Structure formats: structure tokens, C-alpha cells
Amino acid sequence: MARHTVLPLSSDVLGFAEVISSRDEQVESNEKSSEPALFQTERMSRLSTPWAVCLTRAEQLADCRLGKGVILDPACGSGSQLFAYCDELNRPGLGIELDADSAVLSAANGQVISELSEGDWATKTFVLVGDGTAASSALKEVDLVGRTIAALHVDPARPQGTQNHALDEMEPPIETLLQKWSDYLVIGSQGPAIIIDLSPRLLPKQQAEAEAILRELWPSSPTTWEWVSTGRGRIDRLTIWFGAAAVAGTPARMLRLLPDGSVISFAGSRTEAKQDLSMTPKKGDWLTIVDSALLSSGLQRQWIREALPAEASCSWVRISGRRPMLLSSEPLDMSKSLVKAFVSSTGEVMSRLKVEPTIENISPILVSANFAYLSTLTLRCKMNPSIQPKLQSLLDNGLKDHSRGKQGFLADVDTSEGSAWFVCREPQ
């Protein structure tokens, strides 16, 4: 039988953690929203879930109907997500980590977070060094028996530096992990509460395979898929919320981490965006370049309902790449944080270029920009990387005398007649 080393949360473990990794600068504020100064290696810092997202997820789990028991993370890493759950729900946690140094840092982080907490969860919370799939051995080490796991969260390790991931590359393996812990999970009316972080690079077919593993064990439990974006034009995290952790009737949810550390969230059913090549922008229309993460989540229809008035017409003129583009008859409501969070650029169409944007055609481009009363015209179109900075510099120099003008951008749109370029003026 596998053996585990038990690390309780205590001030003693802080000294051991200092030897392994330096601690971030101490956060002075004791407010719950403040980010605690955690122990993290460089790799942990790169891979760990942002603290604001940890807190948002903890709040989401607190809204779920969980049975009595502890929160388990059988591959806890730095422990930030596990202890955010413990703090918000005021429940003891059990973290397991195969790497001994990481386990020490996790226990130290649990102590740091508990010192800022008003709850009493820390005295019955432990981090174990050992195999996260050795369920019976782990529970025996901390004197737990039977169905004592109220919620299981795991973020399996994945190979770094690869473009695509597969389920069988994850450690610990999801199927093995669930089978080993299935007899110890509290089963509610919706099934067990399970949260699994997956690679955002998983293809839809692989996502379906992951869901099938869960449904093989608990066929009638609901699922909520969650996408997390930090606004860099990609999905940063992809997560299954299953059973009691899912929101019944809500198959998809999007979290967007804003620059100020706050998080916005919206949910609904997924739909596939369809490109309409028959629509050609005309003067007075609006072109909006959106974060590609929005379309990856499939929640663009809910976002559009928030962004545009009911009477507005709209269509997707580009759905692939890093710059999906929406054409609309009305401007977006940029006063809403949910809308603004997914907009890279938006502007009113002022004119269509009659020439291709090249260095040789700089003069007619400047004429169009001047006609639109622009002080800047940023290139936001597909272009040879060797030409783009030179052309942008010529545009900047050519418009520098128009300081009272508005900002604008040049966007490319694929139409039924081929590529076309449009000068757009941004709102004040």
C-alpha cells in the first residue's frame, strides 16, 4: 500500500518553505479580496490559477449544494485554488502532491491563507506527500473513512512546450483518478461535486472524451464547461464542473480576468458562430474586433445581447484567427464592463480604401484618414510582418499634425469579392 507523508498547516512549515522558494512581497491589506503573498517557484507562478480567478471559483462552488465533507485536490501544486475553496466555504481541505518540495510550499501557502482567514478550517486541513491516486492510503493517514470528499478539484500536470495536448498525457490520469476516488465521494442529488482543469488546447473531440469518462461513472449528472481568459486572444483555462459542482441547465460559462484583478462572468448555452461573406461593410456601419476567446467559448450570442440594442443587425465577417470581427448596424454599449472586456477595437466605418495598404499607396491612405478626421490610424489587418512597422511609421508621421482628430484603425474584411480594407473611427 502506498504511503504518504502528512504535512499539517502550521507556522513551522513556513521556515522550510523559505529554503525552497522565496516568498512574494507581503500584501499589507488584510481585505479578503487582496492577493496573499504565496510561496511559488517560477514554474508554479507561470502555471498557477490567478488568485482573483481562484476566489471567483470558490464563490461559485459555495453556491453549490454540497454534502458534508472535505475539499480534495489530489494534485494540488501551489495549493492556491484548494485553499481558496477552504477559505470561502470554511471547510477543511486535503491536498496531495507527488513532489515533496511542492507539497511543502503548498502547506506553507495554506498557512499563509489561513492567517488571513476568519474561518477555522486550517486545523483539520492537511497536505500529503505522495500519490494522488492512492485514495484509501491517503484517507487512512488523516483518519478519514467512507464518503468524506464533498468536492474534488484537480488540475493535472501536462507536458510543456507542445502545441496540442491529449488526455493520456495528463498526470495523474483522469480516468484512473476518478475510479480510485469514486467510492469516497459524497453523492448528492446531482451526483458528486467534481471540478477538473483541462488543457485549453484540447480539441472538441477530446473534450467529449473527457466528459464521457465522467458520464461512464455518473451518467445522469449535469455538466458546466468553463472557459477562463486573461484577454490575450486565447483561452487560458478550460474546466469541467460536474455533478453537484455544475449549474443544472447551464452548459457553458465564461470568466474574464480584467487588468485590475477583478473577474466578470456570464453563462448560457453554446452556439457556433457562422461567417457571412455576403455582408460588405458600408459607411456608418460598425466593425468590432473581439477577443477570440469569446468565440472559443461559444457564448458570443449572450455577449451580443448585452453589447447591441435589440433593433440592431449584426453578422460575423470573420470567425477564425486572433481577430474575429463583428459587423453591426449600431455601436456597441461600451459602458458595460462585460462588453468592453472582449473588445480589442471598435469603430464606425468611414470609408473603404480603393487601394491595397502598401508603402507605395501611403498617399491615398492618408487622404482617407484625413477625410475621417483621424489623428492616428492603427493597422489591424493581415499584412506582411516586414512591411507593417514601416507602413505604421509612415502613417504616424503623416497624421502627427492632426492632434485634434480622433483615433482610428484600418481593418481588413473578406468579402465575396475578395479582401477589402476599411478605415474605422473609434468612439470618443
Stockholm file with secondary structure:
# STOCKHOLM 1.0

chainA/1-428         MARHTVLPLSSDVLGFAEVISSRDEQVESNEKSSEPALFQTERMSRLSTPWAVCLTRAEQLADCRLGKGVILDPACGSGSQLFAYCDELNRPGLGIELDADSAVLSAANGQVISELSEGDWATKTFVLVGDGTAASSALKEVDLVGRTIAALHVDPARPQGTQNHALDEMEPPIETLLQKWSDYLVIGSQGPAIIIDLSPRLLPKQQAEAEAILRELWPSSPTTWEWVSTGRGRIDRLTIWFGAAAVAGTPARMLRLLPDGSVISFAGSRTEAKQDLSMTPKKGDWLTIVDSALLSSGLQRQWIREALPAEASCSWVRISGRRPMLLSSEPLDMSKSLVKAFVSSTGEVMSRLKVEPTIENISPILVSANFAYLSTLTLRCKMNPSIQPKLQSLLDNGLKDHSRGKQGFLADVDTSEGSAWFVCREPQ
#=GR chainA/1-428 SS CCCCEEEECCTHHHHHHHHHSCBCCCCCCCCTTSCCCCBCCHHHHHHSCCHHHHHHHHHHHHTSCCCSSEEEETTCTTCHHHHHHHHHHTCCEEEEESSHHHHHHHHHHHHHHHHTCSSSGGGGCEEEESCTTCHHHHHHHTTCCSSCEEEEEECCBCCSSCSCCCGGGSBSCHHHHHHHHGGGBCCBTTBCEEEEEECTTCCHHHHHHHHHHHHHHSTTCCEEEEEEECSSSSCCEEEEEEETTSCTTCCEEEEEECTTSCEEEEEECCCCCCBCTTCCCCTTCEEEEECHHHHHHTCHHHHHHHHSCTTCCEEEEECSTTCCEEEESSCCCTTSHHHHTTEEEEEEEEEECSSCCCGGGHHHHHHHHHHTTEEEEEEESCCCTTTHHHHHHHHHHHHTTCTTSEEEEEEEEEETTEEEEEEEECCC
#=GC SS_cons         CCCCEEEECCTHHHHHHHHHSCBCCCCCCCCTTSCCCCBCCHHHHHHSCCHHHHHHHHHHHHTSCCCSSEEEETTCTTCHHHHHHHHHHTCCEEEEESSHHHHHHHHHHHHHHHHTCSSSGGGGCEEEESCTTCHHHHHHHTTCCSSCEEEEEECCBCCSSCSCCCGGGSBSCHHHHHHHHGGGBCCBTTBCEEEEEECTTCCHHHHHHHHHHHHHHSTTCCEEEEEEECSSSSCCEEEEEEETTSCTTCCEEEEEECTTSCEEEEEECCCCCCBCTTCCCCTTCEEEEECHHHHHHTCHHHHHHHHSCTTCCEEEEECSTTCCEEEESSCCCTTSHHHHTTEEEEEEEEEECSSCCCGGGHHHHHHHHHHTTEEEEEEESCCCTTTHHHHHHHHHHHHTTCTTSEEEEEEEEEETTEEEEEEEECCC
//
